[in-house]
Amino acid sequence: MPEKPRSDRITDLSRLKAFTNPLRIQLYRLLYAAGSATASQLAEQVDQAPSLVSYHLRKLAEQGFVTEASGRSDDGRQRWWQVASEEGWGFRESELTGTPEGAAAVDAVTKGLLESRDAQYRGYLGQSAAWGKEWTDAAFTSEWMLDLTAAELAEMEEELQAVSRRWRERGRAARTAGDTTGREHVTVHLYGFPFRP
């Protein structure tokens, strides 16, 4: 059985700290969706100076999250960027929170990701009518309350990762084959965490 692709798992605190800046999270997401882009193109989307965006892209590159996109520059003056891994990145909180500095970095990155996801979903809600009935009927938000052990929650996360990978590959294969009609970027946010009422 072939090994399943894995995300870039961050185990070094200095790498995680690259994402304590919310703009870097936003730039990484935009670059992931675009496939490749220049600092100037990204700067227009985040309403920042190209020099500032270029600085943050270099910082992400230093930590191995983005890389220059080869063969994209027409005249050598524009630097094209792409994400380094199509599988994205992730981390285990327990591997990085052994110190106050680690706990603070995990807290900042986790909250930054949550704020970014929230802003993305609120953006959709604010313009959902413009997407039309087909897309608004297909879009969903779900919440389930389950009784699980920590091991069962971890197993469920693995299953959800496998489902997500399968659908991502299906979309990529369709785009590669030229099947782009009606195809849009779709984001899915699922959270699984314990709580006590």
ChimeraX attribute file (.defattr): number of C-alpha atoms within 10 A of each C-alpha:
attribute: neighborCount
match mode: 1-to-1
recipient: residues
	/A:1	3
	/A:2	4
	/A:3	5
	/A:4	8
	/A:5	10
	/A:6	14
	/A:7	13
	/A:8	16
	/A:9	12
	/A:10	16
	/A:11	15
	/A:12	13
	/A:13	17
	/A:14	12
	/A:15	16
	/A:16	21
	/A:17	17
	/A:18	20
	/A:19	22
	/A:20	20
	/A:21	13
	/A:22	17
	/A:23	18
	/A:24	18
	/A:25	19
	/A:26	19
	/A:27	20
	/A:28	22
	/A:29	14
	/A:30	18
	/A:31	21
	/A:32	20
	/A:33	15
	/A:34	14
	/A:35	12
	/A:36	20
	/A:37	21
	/A:38	21
	/A:39	24
	/A:40	18
	/A:41	14
	/A:42	24
	/A:43	17
	/A:44	12
	/A:45	12
	/A:46	14
	/A:47	9
	/A:48	14
	/A:49	13
	/A:50	17
	/A:51	12
	/A:52	14
	/A:53	23
	/A:54	18
	/A:55	12
	/A:56	20
	/A:57	25
	/A:58	17
	/A:59	17
	/A:60	22
	/A:61	18
	/A:62	13
	/A:63	15
	/A:64	14
	/A:65	20
	/A:66	21
	/A:67	19
	/A:68	18
	/A:69	17
	/A:70	11
	/A:71	8
	/A:72	15
	/A:73	12
	/A:74	8
	/A:75	7
	/A:76	9
	/A:77	7
	/A:78	13
	/A:79	17
	/A:80	19
	/A:81	25
	/A:82	24
	/A:83	25
	/A:84	18
	/A:85	15
	/A:86	13
	/A:87	14
	/A:88	15
	/A:89	14
	/A:90	13
	/A:91	16
	/A:92	11
	/A:93	16
	/A:94	11
	/A:95	12
	/A:96	20
	/A:97	16
	/A:98	10
	/A:99	9
	/A:100	10
	/A:101	13
	/A:102	20
	/A:103	15
	/A:104	15
	/A:105	22
	/A:106	23
	/A:107	15
	/A:108	18
	/A:109	19
	/A:110	15
	/A:111	14
	/A:112	20
	/A:113	17
	/A:114	13
	/A:115	13
	/A:116	17
	/A:117	16
	/A:118	13
	/A:119	12
	/A:120	13
	/A:121	16
	/A:122	12
	/A:123	11
	/A:124	15
	/A:125	12
	/A:126	10
	/A:127	10
	/A:128	15
	/A:129	11
	/A:130	11
	/A:131	11
	/A:132	10
	/A:133	11
	/A:134	8
	/A:135	14
	/A:136	14
	/A:137	9
	/A:138	7
	/A:139	13
	/A:140	8
	/A:141	8
	/A:142	6
	/A:143	8
	/A:144	6
	/A:145	9
	/A:146	9
	/A:147	9
	/A:148	11
	/A:149	10
	/A:150	11
	/A:151	9
	/A:152	11
	/A:153	16
	/A:154	13
	/A:155	12
	/A:156	14
	/A:157	15
	/A:158	12
	/A:159	12
	/A:160	13
	/A:161	12
	/A:162	14
	/A:163	11
	/A:164	13
	/A:165	16
	/A:166	11
	/A:167	11
	/A:168	14
	/A:169	11
	/A:170	12
	/A:171	17
	/A:172	13
	/A:173	12
	/A:174	14
	/A:175	13
	/A:176	10
	/A:177	9
	/A:178	9
	/A:179	12
	/A:180	12
	/A:181	8
	/A:182	6
	/A:183	10
	/A:184	9
	/A:185	7
	/A:186	8
	/A:187	11
	/A:188	10
	/A:189	10
	/A:190	10
	/A:191	6
	/A:192	13
	/A:193	7
	/A:194	11
	/A:195	6
	/A:196	3
	/A:197	2
